[in-house]
Amino acid sequence: MQSSPVSEESKAFDSNILLYEKESVANMKLTLNGIKETAAWEAAGIKLPSYSIEQVAEETKKAPVWVHFGAGNIFRIFIGGLADRLIAQGEMKKGITCVETFDYDVVDKIYEPYDNLGLNVILHGDGTREYKVLGALAEAVKAQSSELAQWNRLKEIFTSKSLQMASFTITEKGYALHKADGTWFPFVQADIQNGPDKATGAMAVLVAMLYERYKAGKYPIALVSMDNCSQNGAKLRESVLTMTEEWKKAGFVDDGFISYVSDEKVVAFPWTMIDKITPRPSEQIAADLEKLGVESMQPVITSKKTYIAPFVNAEKPQYLVIEDSFPNGRPALEKGFGVYMADRNTVNLSERMKVTVCLNPVHSATGPLGVVLGYDLFAHMLNTNEDMMKMARMVAYSEGLPVVADPGILSPQAFVDELFNDRFPNEYLGDTNLRLAVDVSQMVGIRFGETVKAYVKRFGNASKLTAIPLGIAGWLRYMLAVDDAGNKYELAPDPMNEELQEQLKDIVIGKPETFKNQLKPILSNERLFFTDLYKAGVGEKIENMFREMIAGPGAVRATIHKYVTA
């Protein structure tokens, strides 16, 4: 794999702060006692909270205001960082109660040993970093009905009249109740049969807690999905209502509870758009932190394959557009960096701008191709491969922007400009093409299909498109698991890997004659692309591009060059 020249030795030292090379470095522990040694942390260039962490935690436990499900990386650096700043500014007096419904190792290995503290690392494009200890995560709870103390604590939190909102970063999969064939996932079936007191899945746990809140006084609350998926609030509401109705059928809840969760003036489901590139924790950054004197910073991979560390590394830019629907009040979220309060339509337009045009289509069009071309880092690929940069710019500027709706609060042009001027070129983020290839099959509809449909609506067909068809052809070429030099590689996780590879199994690179009609079932699949790509006028174009890409070694690089320079 080709990698960035700044990804090894040159990254070992931060150009913003001196990594002190002394005979002995202070041993700093990321704990409540450890951060009392303020001089050592300050000498290392690591900012500490300006408020009393213990007091905030105590007040939060007494009368929680904000609970969050999904205690991973994006939550800690963005949402946790937001709360941290609001507390420091005096806009909030309470922290966030963290709930984990899936990977309990996160609580055991990342929260408890570090007294719920985190260390946020902001990575700037010039190589400088900002280090900040996070103190806003007041409590970490494992949502395990089998652990009575944890379960009862969760009930206490949800029966608190003070609770204003529950937010979520559990990925789109966290809301899913059905398999592709329409049947229940086995754990969902078990949750339906076993009822609220034995809930295991995230949605069942949530509905069980809402039932407790209902019984305690029908207190209002906002349930705020902050996951990166279209109309996330609607997805969350649908899953909550479905689980509620199933429990009503089974006799676990009453009609009054259905009325309670159905009334959006009482239980609201605000839509949101979230954006912050947050790669997996960097081993290099862990090593740099330990050179500064901070103990035990190495990342861990949990039993559930979560990549996490006591620190989180990410870019500085961030956007969170939230529908302002909070029936029990809310924190002063709009005072946070990168947060915009808006109406539902504005949120929807902002999300569509990001997901269907500006950012995510670029990742999905070029990331899998980057793997095929042998590039590890996404930024390094764009910075050093002129053709891939041209392709990326074509996806966003030439093909996306002409059909995007302006949400008003964020300029699509300015958003794309920031991406290409500041965000995409940032090699210090360490974001990999392989990460961008994760679950692409679940995203091609929203990321490519919507633009294709927009072109059909405006021009009668989508034949004007070039870079997006090239990205789709590149993704299918990536599915062959052989790079442009003929070397095999392992595919990133994707629920359709097996199915797609089976469909493409007879295609042999270097033998274009082995390519016949294998793409037809894929490109015509309206469930996958939200449209039939042949009817849209791009199916044959994708086939031709794919055929050129399998001609032999170097064919992928040559094909990309042909189409981006035409």
N, C-alpha and C positions, 0 to 999 in steps of 0.2 A: 504493500500500500504506500502511495505517496503521502507524505505528511508535511505539515507546516514547518518552515525553518525556525519558527518561534515556539514550537511545541515542546522542545526538549530543554537543552541547557539554557538558552536565552530566556526561557520562562521561569527558570529556577530563581531568578532574582527579580524583584519588583522594582520598577524604575521610579515608583512614587515614594517608596519608603526604603530605608536601608535595611537589608537583612543582616543584622549585626553578627559579624564573625568574631566572636569572642571565645576565649578559652572556656568560659562557662556562661551559659545563657539561663536566665531565670526560668524555673519550672512553673508554668502557669497552668492551672487546672480550670477548665470551663465548668465551674460549679459556683454556687452562691458564696461559699467561703473563698474559693480561688480568686474570684474577681474583686475581692476586697483588697487584694494587693494591687491597688490601682496604679502605682508608679510603674510597675513592670509592664502592664498592659499599655499604658500611655507611651512608654519608651518604645514599645513594639509597633506603635502606630495603630492600635486597635481601640476604637471608641467603645465606651461603656455606657449603659443606660444612665440618664441623668436623674431618674426617679427611683423611688424605693421599690424594688422588685417584690420584696416580701409583703409590703403594704398593698400593692396592686393585687397580688395573688390572694391575699386574705380577703380583700373587699370583693374580688371576683367570686370567690367560693361562697361568700355570704349571700350575694345577690347577683348571680350571673346575668349578663346582658347579651353576650354573643357566644354561641357555641359553633364549632366547625367540625364537620366530618371529612376525614381524609387528611392525615397529618404529615403529608410528604413534602417534597422539595418546593413545588410552586407555592404551596400554602405558606411555608415558613418564610420564604424570602419575599413574597409579594404581600399576601394578606397579613401574615404576622408582622412583616416590616411596616406595613401600613398602620396597623394597630400600635406598634412601637412608637412610630412618629407622632401619632395623634395623642398618645399618652404623654410623650415628652413635651408636646405643645400645649398641654392642658385641655385638649379637646375631648379626651376620654379619661375616666378614672378607673375603668375596669379593663382587664385584659380579655383574652380569648380562652375559652375552655375547649381543649382539643379532644376529639373523639376518633378512635380508630375502629373501623368495622371489619377490616379485611386482614391486615398484616400486623398482628399484635407484637411481632418482633420490633417494630418501629418504636413502640412505647418502651419495651424492655431494653433495647440496645441504644436508642438515640435520645429518648426523653428522660427516663429515670436516672441513668448514670450521670447526666449533666444537669440535674435539677431543673429540667424543662427549659434550659437556656439553649440558644442557638447562636451560630456565628455566620452572619451574612457576608458574602464576598462579592462585591460589585466589580465586574471586569470591564474596563474601558478599552476602546480600540487602540489607544496609544500604549497599552501595556501597563498602565497604572491601575491600582486596585484601591478600593475602599473596604476596610474591615470594620464590622460593627457587631457587637454582642447584642443579641435579641432577648429582651426580658418580658415581652408581652404575653407569652404563652403560660397562662396561670396554672393550668392543670391539664393532665393527660389521662384520659379514661379509655379503658378497653371495653367496647360494647359487646361484652360476652354475657349472655343470659345465664351461662353455666357458672360464672363467677359472681356469686350473689352480692358481694360488697360493691363490685364495679357496677353491676346492674342496678342496684338500689341507688347508688350515687347518681347514675344517669337519670333515674326517675326523679330524684331530688332537683336536679338541674332543670328538667323539663316541666316540673310542677311549680317552678318559681315564677311568680307573677311578673318579676322584673325582666325575664328573658324576652328580648326583642326580636332576635333573628338567629336562625341556624343556616350556616352557609356550607357549601359542598365543593370539594375537589376530589371526586372519587372516580373520575374518568367516565366517558359515556357508557362503558360497560357496567358501571355501578348502578345504573338505572334500569338495566335490561332485566326483564322477567321471563321473556320467551326465547327459545332457540329459533334458528332460522326457519324451521318447519312449523312454527307456531305453537309448539308444545312448551309447557313450563320447563325451565331449568330444574333439575332434581332438587336443588336446595330451596328453590322457590316453592315447589310442590310440598316439600316438608314444612316450610314456614306456614303455608296455607293450612295444612292439616294440624300443625302443632299449636298454632295460635300465638298471641302476643307474648306470653310469658316464656316462650322457648324460641324466640326469633333469633335468626342467625345472619341472614342477608341484610345489606344496608337499608333497603326499602322496608323490610319487615321491622327492623330495629326502629327506624324513624316512625313508622305508623304506630308501633307499640308505645313509643314515647309520646306521640301526639294523643293517643288514647288516654294516657295518664294525665296529660295536660287538660284534656277535655273533662275528665272526671274531677279534676281539681278545681275547675272554675270556668271552663270554656275560654281560657285566656287567649287573646289574639297573638299571632306570631307571623313573621315573614320567613319563608323557606327559600333560600337564595342559592341556586346552582351557579357556580363560577367555573364550570367545566367548559372546555373548548368544543362546544358542539352547537349546532343550529337550534334556535328556539329552546334553549336548555331549560327554562322555567316551565314550558309546556311539557317537556319530556318528564321532568320531575313530578309535575302535577298528575300526569296520566298514570305514572307508576304508583303514586300514593293512593289515588282514587281506585285503581285496580285492586291493590292489596286490601284496601278498606272494604270494597265490595265483596271480595272473596271471603274475608273474615265475617262479614255480615251474613253471607250465605251459610257459613259454617257455625253461626251462632255465637261468635266470640265478641262481637260489638253490636250496638243498637243503631236504629235509624237516626237518632239524634247525633251520633258521631259522624255518620255520613253527611248530614246537613252541616255540621261543624267544619269538616275538612273541605266541603264543596263550596263554601262561602268565601270568596276571595277578599271580602271586606274583613274577614276574621283570620283566615289562613291564606296568606298571599304567596304567590309564586313569581316573584319578579324575574324578568329576563335580564341576562347580562351578556356582555362581550368582554373577554379577557385576552390579554396579549402580553407575554413576557417570555423570551426565549430562555429556558432554564435547562441546560444540559445536565447529564449525570455528574455527580461530584468528581472533581479532578484529583487524581493521585498526586500530581505535581503540586497542586495547591495545598494538599494535606502535608506534603513534605516541606513546603515553604513555611507553613504555619508552625510545624514542629521545629524548624530552624529558628523561628522567632521565639521559641520557648513554650508554645502551647502543646500540652500533652495530649496524646490519644486522639489524634485527628484523622486516622485512617478510615476510608470508606468501608462499609460492609455491604454484603449482598445477603439479604434475609432469605429465610426458607421459602418465601413467596416470590423470590426474585426481584425484590425491591432494591434498587441501587441508592444508597443513602449514606450520609455521613453526619457528624456533629455540625458541619458547616454546609452551606448551600452556595454554589457559585452561579452567577447569572449576569446578564447584561443590565445596564441601568434603565433604558427605556421601558416603560410599562403603561398599559392602558386598561382601564376597567370602567366600562360604561354600564350603569345599573338603572333599571327601571325603578323609579321612586315610588314604590308601593310597600309601605311598612305600617301595618295597622296598629302596632304597639309602640310606635316610635322607632328611632334608630340613632346610632352614633353619627357624628358629624363627618360622614364618609367623604363628602365633597371637599373637605379640607385636606385630604390626603393626596400625595403625589400621584398624578396620572389618573385620578378618579373623576368621572363625570356622571352626574345624576341626570336622568332624562325620562322621556315617555317610552312606551313599549315600541312604537314604530321606529323611533330614533335608535334604540338598542338594536332592533332587527336589521336596520340598514347598516349600522356600524359593523355588526357581525358579518353580514353578507359582504361588505366591503373587504374585510380582512380575510374571510375564509374562502370566498369565491373568486377574488381578484388579486388582492395586493400581496399577501404574504404566503398563505398556505399552498396555493397552487404552484408558486415558485419552488417551494420545498419539495412537493410531491412530483413535480415535473423533472427536477434536476437531481434530487437526492439519490433515487435508484440508479440513474445513469452514472452518477458519481461513483457509486460502488462498482459498476461495470468497468468504468475507466480506471479504477485503481486508486481513487482518491479517498483518503480517510476523512479529512476535515472538509466540511462544506465551504467554509470561508476561504481556505487555501485554494480550493478548486476554482472558485470564482475569481480570486485574485491573480491566479497564474494561468488560467485557461481562457483565452479570449472568446472562444466559441461558446463555452458554457456561460460566460457572463452575458454574451449576446442573447443566448437562448433565454436566460433568466429575465433579462430586460424585455424581451419580446413578449413573454408570458404576462408580465405585469403592465408594462407601458403600452405596447402595441395592440395587444389582444384583450387585456382586462379593462383598463381604464375607459376605453370608449363605450363600454356597456355597463359601467358601475353607477349605482345611484348614490348621490352625495348625501350622507347622513346629516350634514349641517354642522355638527359640533366638531367633527374631524374632517379635514380636507383629504380626499383620496390621493390627490397629487402630492401633497405635503407628506402624507403617510408613506407613499412609495419612495419619495425622494429620501426620506430618513432611512428607510430600509437599505437602499443602495449606497447611500453616502456614509452611513454610520453603522448600521446594524449587521447587514450581511458581510461586510468586509472584516469584521472583528474576529481575527484568528485566535485571540486570547479566550474566547468563549469555549473553544474546543468542541463545538457541536459537530457531530459526525453525520456523514451521509447515510450510514447504516441506521442510525436513530430515525432519520427522516423517512426511511423505508418501512418502518414499523406500521402495520395495519393500514397500508395504503389502499387495499381493497375496500375498506370501510369508508374511505374518504373520497374516492375518485368521483362519486356522484356529485357531491356538494362542491368539490374543488375544481372539477372540469366540466361536469355535466351541465351545471347552471349557466356557465358562459356559453357552452355549445347551444343550449336552448335559447339564450338571449340573442345569439347570432341568427338562429333560425327564425325567431320572431321578427327581427329587424330586417334581415336580408333574404329570407326564404330558405336559406340553408347556411351551413357553417363552413363552406368550402374556403372562405377567406382565411381561416385559421391555419397556422403552420406549427408554431411552437407547442401548443397544447396537444395536437395530434402526435408530434414528435415525442413529447413527454409520456403519452400513453403507450406509444410503441416502445419507448425506452423502458417503461415499467415492465411490460411483458417480456422484453429482452432480458431484463434483470431476473425475471422469474426462472430463466433457464439455469441460473446459478453457476455460470461460467463467465469470467471476465473477458475483456477485449483482447487479452493476451493469451487466452486459452486456459487460465487457471480456475479451478473450482473454488467456490466460497459458500459460506453458510448464509441462508436467507435470514433476514430479520423476522421476528414473530409476526404472524398474520393469520387470522382464522381461515383464510382461503388458500393458504400455501399449498396444501395437499391437493385440493380440488383443481387449482390452476395448473400445478405441475403435472397432474395426470392428463389434463387437456393438452398440454404442450409436449408430452413425453417423447413423441416420435420425431420432433424437430431436432436436427443435427446441425450444429454450427459448422460452416464450411460446405454444407450440402443444401443449398437453397431449395432444391427439388423436393426435400422432405417437408417443406412448408406447403400445405394445401389449404384446407378449410378450417384449420384448428382455432383460428381467432373468431370465427363467425359466432359461436355461442356466447363468447365473452363480450364482444363489441356490440352485439344486439341485445344484451341483457339490460332491460330497463330498470330492473331492481338494483343493478350495479351502478349504472351511469345516469339514472333518472331519465334516460332517453335511449332510443335505438340509434347508435352512431351511424349506421348505414343510411337510415332514413334522413338523418341530419346532414348527410353529404360528406362525412369524414371517415367512414369505415374503410373504404377502399384505400384512402390516403394513408391511414395507419397501417394497413396491411402492406402497402408498398414500402413504407419506411422500415417496418419490421423485417421484410424480406431483404432489404439492403443491409440491415444490421447483422444478419446471420451469415453474410457472404464468406466470412473468415476472420482471422486475426486482424485487428485494426479497422474492421468494417464499421464499428459503432462510432469511433472517432471521425471517420470519413463521412459517414451519413450525417452526423450532427453538423459538420463543417459545410456540407453541401446545402443543407436547408437554412442555416442561419446566415449564409452569405449570398443566398440566391437573390 
